[in-house]
């Protein structure tokens, strides 16, 4: 599954939004390899506020669905419906063809502004239908991250969305508590 977390600090009073224009959406899609750089440049020339709103709505729906999955709860119906609707739109615009690994996958051509989010909808449904859903987790950071990730660790023990960010923060806080406790004594 592609990284969908383009908004940050969901658990804080003022979450950050990093997608403000359609050009930023197209650049992000190219950065992830969902579209090639030339297509990203070409699509980024569009002013497509409706497509940007659709992509952000899809991102939020995917987040709600997988946050519920990560907590072992049923996904909210409206969010699941949004993901299903956007998936249907994406596959209707795509073509099914061979992938590099010998399987088949969806390919998207043309210059529709929606092309920037179509692969995300397809990947979300692929993960929902084929899993591994037991590896979908919610970041354990206490600082309001609420990031989602697929735990690919061998023993399924990963707790944070990134070790470089939330994981380090959590370990530093834990170490500070231990030092304080050691200084104050039993």
Protein Blocks (a to p, Z undefined) as FASTA:
>chain_A
ZZfblbghklpmbdcdfbfbfklmmmmmmmnopacfklmmmmmmpccfklmmmmmmmmmm
mmmmmmmmmnopacdfklmmmmmmmmmmmmmmmccdddfkopacdddedjdfklmmmmmm
mmmmmmmmnopfklgccdfbfnonopacddfbfnlpafbfblklmmmmmmmmmmmmmmmm
mmnoZZ
